[in-house]
């Protein structure tokens, strides 16, 4: 039986489902090494107990993870068949581990973004060299795969595993909401955002775009999350005479989140979107975000123009207003919106990719 070491930074809650499936597989022995230290406003999840979950210590320099202790010794002593590392070149211990695995003839895989596409020359050169240390790349999106193919990486060693939330729980909540929902004659539109309230999310654009709409008095803006921009957004909502803005704060109860997302007409993330796209689409709510993929997260690929959402021109508030207006005028069926989640962006599909490349590789 193949032994796999997956060495990552922390255990974010959204990885609970896919990690549970991987460590429960009996066709291979999948071990995960991570830290329980908080990182970048993400509180680690540590409630799963398993002999295949191993705590390690992370060391940071100016908020960048640079070293993970104990794993080099563990690899040298146990000599696993495969070591999977974060695809992040700033982790110096990953460079050392990669060279060690080559010496010990252990297969080395990277799980990450690949090439982002917005690197300067030096960062591009260094990231490319780092990625070339691995035998395989496990990537979050098709765009990253295409970039690496164009850089002459072996196509057979590039595997897109996408990303996911806890689909099983969310699907049950969706089915329950969908079976009990009724058609509403209410002439009010609800637009939602879920995520950290930071400047990079550009929520000021959303408020300004709503203010440009003829139907702005019929729109309620609901915001799930918290952050340093909350007071500024509240000020802007008053300045631009937004009918109503609801700040729900941070919510960790998925039942509450599911109701807000399901009952919203549209989810808008004017900055990069990430897993917000997956969260919203899982409940059949269409999504709008910007169209500059050099500045986007890979989950933006789940949005199919006109099918389950729309893209607006980066930083163009007038185009954002037009796309909001267009989206609210459409009657897109929830089944159509959720299709991409059911097909690709779920833990079961992710695990099927891992099963194939681990067993075959």
MIKOL-33936 format. One record per residue (C-alpha): z, x, y; residue number from 1. Coordinates in nm, 2 decimals. Layout:
BEGIN
SITE       pz       px       py    nr
SITE        Z        X        Y   NUM
...
// end
This chain:
BEGIN
SITE       pz       px       py    nr
SITE     0.00     0.00     0.00     1
SITE    -0.10     0.14     0.34     2
SITE     0.18     0.21     0.58     3
SITE     0.11     0.15     0.95     4
SITE     0.31     0.27     1.25     5
SITE     0.24     0.08     1.57     6
SITE     0.41     0.25     1.86     7
SITE     0.42     0.04     2.18     8
SITE     0.62     0.02     2.50     9
SITE     0.83    -0.30     2.47    10
SITE     0.84    -0.63     2.28    11
SITE     0.71    -0.89     2.53    12
SITE     0.78    -1.25     2.43    13
SITE     0.42    -1.35     2.41    14
SITE     0.36    -1.10     2.13    15
SITE     0.62    -1.27     1.91    16
SITE     0.37    -1.47     1.71    17
SITE     0.11    -1.20     1.63    18
SITE     0.39    -0.94     1.56    19
SITE     0.56    -1.18     1.32    20
SITE     0.24    -1.23     1.13    21
SITE     0.17    -0.86     1.10    22
SITE     0.51    -0.75     0.98    23
SITE     0.51    -1.04     0.73    24
SITE     0.19    -0.94     0.56    25
SITE     0.25    -0.80     0.20    26
SITE    -0.09    -0.64     0.16    27
SITE     0.01    -0.36     0.39    28
SITE     0.34    -0.23     0.54    29
SITE     0.32    -0.28     0.92    30
SITE     0.60    -0.12     1.12    31
SITE     0.65    -0.16     1.50    32
SITE     0.83     0.09     1.73    33
SITE     0.93    -0.03     2.07    34
SITE     1.20    -0.01     2.34    35
SITE     1.44    -0.28     2.44    36
SITE     1.45    -0.15     2.80    37
SITE     1.32    -0.39     3.06    38
SITE     0.98    -0.29     3.20    39
SITE     0.78    -0.40     3.51    40
SITE     0.98    -0.73     3.55    41
SITE     0.92    -0.81     3.18    42
SITE     1.23    -0.88     2.98    43
SITE     1.18    -0.76     2.62    44
SITE     1.22    -1.00     2.34    45
SITE     1.45    -0.87     2.07    46
SITE     1.56    -1.18     1.87    47
SITE     1.35    -1.11     1.56    48
SITE     1.54    -0.91     1.30    49
SITE     1.33    -0.71     1.05    50
SITE     1.35    -0.37     0.88    51
SITE     1.00    -0.32     1.01    52
SITE     1.10    -0.34     1.37    53
SITE     1.24     0.00     1.51    54
SITE     1.40     0.06     1.85    55
SITE     1.30     0.38     2.04    56
SITE     1.38     0.51     2.38    57
SITE     1.12     0.52     2.66    58
SITE     1.13     0.77     2.95    59
SITE     0.96     0.69     3.28    60
SITE     0.84     0.88     3.58    61
SITE     0.79     0.66     3.90    62
SITE     0.76     0.35     3.68    63
SITE     0.50     0.51     3.45    64
SITE     0.59     0.54     3.09    65
SITE     0.54     0.91     3.00    66
SITE     0.74     0.98     2.68    67
SITE     0.87     0.80     2.38    68
SITE     1.14     0.98     2.18    69
SITE     1.19     1.00     1.81    70
SITE     0.85     0.89     1.69    71
SITE     0.69     1.23     1.65    72
SITE     0.97     1.33     1.40    73
SITE     0.93     1.00     1.22    74
SITE     0.56     1.04     1.18    75
SITE     0.60     1.40     1.06    76
SITE     0.86     1.30     0.80    77
SITE     0.71     0.98     0.67    78
SITE     0.33     1.05     0.72    79
SITE     0.20     0.69     0.75    80
SITE    -0.16     0.62     0.67    81
SITE    -0.24     0.48     1.02    82
SITE    -0.07     0.53     1.36    83
SITE    -0.16     0.27     1.63    84
SITE    -0.08     0.37     1.99    85
SITE    -0.11     0.22     2.33    86
SITE    -0.45     0.29     2.48    87
SITE    -0.28     0.43     2.79    88
SITE    -0.34     0.80     2.87    89
SITE    -0.03     0.84     3.09    90
SITE     0.20     0.84     2.79    91
SITE     0.22     1.21     2.72    92
SITE     0.38     1.16     2.38    93
SITE     0.07     0.98     2.27    94
SITE    -0.14     1.29     2.33    95
SITE     0.10     1.49     2.12    96
SITE     0.11     1.23     1.85    97
SITE    -0.28     1.21     1.84    98
SITE    -0.31     1.59     1.79    99
SITE    -0.03     1.58     1.53   100
SITE    -0.21     1.30     1.34   101
SITE    -0.53     1.50     1.33   102
SITE    -0.35     1.80     1.19   103
SITE    -0.18     1.58     0.92   104
SITE    -0.50     1.38     0.86   105
SITE    -0.34     1.06     0.96   106
SITE    -0.58     0.80     1.11   107
SITE    -0.51     0.73     1.47   108
SITE    -0.61     0.40     1.65   109
SITE    -0.56     0.29     2.01   110
SITE    -0.48    -0.07     2.10   111
SITE    -0.56    -0.14     2.46   112
SITE    -0.80    -0.20     2.75   113
SITE    -1.04     0.09     2.67   114
SITE    -1.23     0.18     2.99   115
SITE    -1.14    -0.05     3.28   116
SITE    -1.46     0.01     3.48   117
SITE    -1.29     0.08     3.82   118
SITE    -1.17     0.43     3.76   119
SITE    -1.25     0.72     3.99   120
SITE    -1.43     1.02     3.85   121
SITE    -1.13     1.22     3.74   122
SITE    -0.95     0.92     3.59   123
SITE    -1.27     0.81     3.41   124
SITE    -1.32     1.16     3.27   125
SITE    -0.95     1.18     3.15   126
SITE    -0.94     0.83     3.00   127
SITE    -1.27     0.89     2.81   128
SITE    -1.13     1.22     2.67   129
SITE    -0.81     1.04     2.57   130
SITE    -1.00     0.76     2.39   131
SITE    -1.21     1.01     2.21   132
SITE    -0.89     1.13     2.03   133
SITE    -0.88     0.80     1.83   134
SITE    -1.06     0.71     1.51   135
SITE    -1.08     0.34     1.61   136
SITE    -1.04     0.13     1.93   137
SITE    -0.87    -0.21     1.91   138
SITE    -0.97    -0.38     2.23   139
SITE    -0.87    -0.69     2.43   140
SITE    -1.22    -0.79     2.53   141
SITE    -1.60    -0.77     2.47   142
SITE    -1.66    -0.61     2.81   143
SITE    -1.45    -0.31     2.71   144
SITE    -1.65    -0.28     2.39   145
SITE    -1.98    -0.29     2.58   146
SITE    -1.86    -0.02     2.82   147
SITE    -1.76     0.21     2.52   148
SITE    -2.09     0.14     2.34   149
SITE    -2.28     0.25     2.66   150
SITE    -2.06     0.57     2.65   151
SITE    -2.19     0.65     2.30   152
SITE    -1.87     0.56     2.11   153
SITE    -1.95     0.46     1.75   154
SITE    -1.99     0.08     1.75   155
SITE    -1.84     0.06     1.40   156
SITE    -1.51     0.19     1.53   157
SITE    -1.48    -0.06     1.82   158
SITE    -1.30    -0.38     1.73   159
SITE    -1.22    -0.67     1.97   160
SITE    -0.89    -0.83     1.88   161
SITE    -0.86    -1.04     2.21   162
SITE    -0.51    -1.16     2.31   163
SITE    -0.29    -1.46     2.25   164
SITE     0.03    -1.65     2.32   165
SITE     0.23    -1.85     2.07   166
SITE    -0.06    -2.07     1.97   167
SITE     0.12    -2.25     1.69   168
SITE     0.40    -2.38     1.92   169
SITE     0.16    -2.45     2.20   170
SITE    -0.08    -2.64     1.98   171
SITE     0.20    -2.87     1.85   172
SITE     0.31    -2.94     2.21   173
SITE    -0.05    -3.01     2.31   174
SITE    -0.12    -3.25     2.02   175
SITE     0.20    -3.44     2.11   176
SITE     0.11    -3.46     2.48   177
SITE    -0.25    -3.55     2.40   178
SITE    -0.15    -3.83     2.16   179
SITE     0.09    -3.99     2.41   180
SITE    -0.11    -3.94     2.74   181
SITE    -0.27    -4.23     2.92   182
SITE    -0.56    -4.24     3.16   183
SITE    -0.43    -4.23     3.51   184
SITE    -0.58    -4.41     3.81   185
SITE    -0.38    -4.20     4.05   186
SITE    -0.59    -4.07     4.33   187
SITE    -0.39    -3.74     4.34   188
SITE    -0.51    -3.40     4.21   189
SITE    -0.27    -3.14     4.08   190
SITE    -0.35    -2.77     4.10   191
SITE    -0.13    -2.53     3.92   192
SITE    -0.06    -2.16     3.92   193
SITE     0.17    -1.98     3.67   194
SITE     0.27    -1.62     3.70   195
SITE     0.45    -1.37     3.92   196
SITE     0.43    -1.45     4.29   197
SITE     0.29    -1.11     4.41   198
SITE     0.03    -1.01     4.67   199
SITE    -0.22    -0.90     4.40   200
SITE    -0.23    -1.26     4.28   201
SITE    -0.37    -1.36     4.63   202
SITE    -0.22    -1.70     4.63   203
SITE    -0.27    -1.71     5.01   204
SITE    -0.64    -1.76     4.93   205
SITE    -0.56    -2.06     4.73   206
SITE    -0.36    -2.23     5.01   207
SITE    -0.64    -2.15     5.26   208
SITE    -0.91    -2.28     5.02   209
SITE    -0.72    -2.61     4.97   210
SITE    -0.69    -2.65     5.35   211
SITE    -1.07    -2.64     5.37   212
SITE    -1.12    -2.94     5.14   213
SITE    -1.18    -3.29     5.26   214
SITE    -0.95    -3.41     4.99   215
SITE    -0.67    -3.17     5.08   216
SITE    -0.43    -3.46     5.15   217
SITE    -0.48    -3.57     4.79   218
SITE    -0.38    -3.23     4.64   219
SITE    -0.04    -3.13     4.51   220
SITE     0.00    -2.76     4.45   221
SITE     0.25    -2.67     4.17   222
SITE     0.36    -2.31     4.12   223
SITE     0.55    -2.18     3.81   224
SITE     0.70    -1.84     3.86   225
SITE     0.89    -1.64     4.12   226
SITE     0.84    -1.33     4.33   227
SITE     0.84    -1.16     4.67   228
SITE     0.56    -1.39     4.80   229
SITE     0.75    -1.72     4.76   230
SITE     0.87    -1.75     5.12   231
SITE     0.53    -1.64     5.26   232
SITE     0.35    -1.90     5.05   233
SITE     0.59    -2.17     5.16   234
SITE     0.52    -2.07     5.53   235
SITE     0.15    -2.08     5.47   236
SITE     0.16    -2.42     5.30   237
SITE     0.33    -2.56     5.62   238
SITE     0.09    -2.37     5.85   239
SITE    -0.22    -2.51     5.68   240
SITE    -0.07    -2.86     5.63   241
SITE    -0.08    -2.87     5.25   242
SITE     0.02    -3.21     5.14   243
SITE     0.29    -3.09     4.89   244
SITE     0.38    -2.76     4.73   245
SITE     0.63    -2.75     4.44   246
SITE     0.80    -2.43     4.35   247
SITE     0.93    -2.46     4.00   248
SITE     1.06    -2.11     3.98   249
SITE     1.06    -1.91     3.66   250
SITE     1.05    -2.14     3.35   251
SITE     1.11    -2.02     3.00   252
SITE     1.11    -2.35     2.83   253
SITE     0.76    -2.40     2.69   254
SITE     0.81    -2.78     2.66   255
SITE     0.85    -2.80     3.04   256
SITE     0.56    -2.56     3.10   257
SITE     0.34    -2.76     2.87   258
SITE     0.39    -3.08     3.06   259
SITE     0.31    -2.92     3.39   260
SITE     0.00    -2.75     3.27   261
SITE    -0.13    -3.05     3.07   262
SITE    -0.08    -3.29     3.36   263
SITE    -0.26    -3.06     3.61   264
SITE    -0.63    -3.11     3.69   265
SITE    -0.69    -2.74     3.74   266
SITE    -0.53    -2.40     3.72   267
SITE    -0.63    -2.14     3.99   268
SITE    -0.55    -1.77     3.99   269
SITE    -0.73    -1.61     4.29   270
SITE    -0.63    -1.26     4.19   271
SITE    -0.66    -1.12     3.84   272
SITE    -0.58    -1.38     3.58   273
SITE    -0.46    -1.23     3.25   274
SITE    -0.28    -1.45     3.01   275
SITE    -0.26    -1.73     3.26   276
SITE    -0.61    -1.82     3.15   277
SITE    -0.50    -1.84     2.79   278
SITE    -0.19    -2.05     2.88   279
SITE    -0.38    -2.30     3.08   280
SITE    -0.68    -2.34     2.84   281
SITE    -0.44    -2.39     2.55   282
SITE    -0.34    -2.72     2.71   283
SITE    -0.69    -2.82     2.80   284
SITE    -0.67    -2.75     3.17   285
SITE    -0.97    -2.57     3.32   286
SITE    -0.93    -2.25     3.51   287
SITE    -1.08    -2.08     3.83   288
SITE    -1.05    -1.71     3.91   289
SITE    -1.27    -1.45     4.08   290
SITE    -1.59    -1.29     3.94   291
SITE    -1.53    -0.92     3.99   292
SITE    -1.46    -0.80     3.63   293
SITE    -1.39    -0.45     3.75   294
SITE    -1.07    -0.60     3.90   295
SITE    -1.01    -0.86     3.63   296
SITE    -0.80    -0.87     3.32   297
SITE    -0.98    -0.90     2.98   298
SITE    -0.85    -1.26     2.93   299
SITE    -1.09    -1.37     3.20   300
SITE    -1.36    -1.35     2.94   301
SITE    -1.21    -1.67     2.78   302
SITE    -1.35    -1.86     3.08   303
SITE    -1.70    -1.99     3.03   304
SITE    -1.87    -2.09     3.35   305
SITE    -1.90    -2.47     3.37   306
SITE    -1.76    -2.52     3.02   307
SITE    -1.39    -2.46     3.07   308
SITE    -1.37    -2.32     3.42   309
SITE    -1.54    -2.15     3.71   310
SITE    -1.57    -1.81     3.88   311
SITE    -1.57    -1.77     4.26   312
SITE    -1.70    -1.48     4.46   313
SITE    -1.42    -1.22     4.50   314
SITE    -1.21    -1.27     4.81   315
SITE    -1.44    -1.55     4.94   316
SITE    -1.21    -1.83     5.04   317
SITE    -1.51    -2.07     5.12   318
SITE    -1.66    -2.01     4.77   319
SITE    -1.32    -2.07     4.62   320
SITE    -1.29    -2.40     4.80   321
SITE    -1.64    -2.50     4.68   322
SITE    -1.55    -2.41     4.32   323
SITE    -1.22    -2.61     4.34   324
SITE    -1.42    -2.91     4.48   325
SITE    -1.67    -2.87     4.20   326
SITE    -1.41    -2.84     3.92   327
SITE    -1.22    -3.15     4.05   328
SITE    -1.54    -3.35     4.04   329
SITE    -1.61    -3.27     3.68   330
SITE    -1.47    -3.45     3.38   331
SITE    -1.46    -3.18     3.13   332
SITE    -1.32    -3.28     2.79   333
SITE    -1.00    -3.11     2.68   334
SITE    -1.15    -3.04     2.34   335
SITE    -1.43    -2.85     2.50   336
SITE    -1.18    -2.65     2.72   337
SITE    -0.97    -2.55     2.43   338
SITE    -1.25    -2.45     2.19   339
SITE    -1.24    -2.08     2.28   340
SITE    -0.87    -2.07     2.22   341
SITE    -0.90    -2.23     1.88   342
SITE    -1.18    -1.99     1.79   343
SITE    -1.06    -1.65     1.92   344
SITE    -0.76    -1.63     2.14   345
SITE    -0.49    -1.71     1.88   346
SITE    -0.26    -1.50     1.66   347
SITE    -0.43    -1.61     1.33   348
SITE    -0.77    -1.49     1.44   349
SITE    -0.62    -1.17     1.57   350
SITE    -0.45    -1.11     1.24   351
SITE    -0.77    -1.17     1.05   352
SITE    -0.93    -0.88     1.25   353
SITE    -0.63    -0.65     1.17   354
SITE    -0.65    -0.75     0.80   355
SITE    -1.02    -0.65     0.78   356
SITE    -0.99    -0.32     0.96   357
SITE    -0.67    -0.21     0.79   358
SITE    -0.78    -0.30     0.44   359
SITE    -1.14    -0.17     0.49   360
SITE    -1.04     0.12     0.71   361
// end
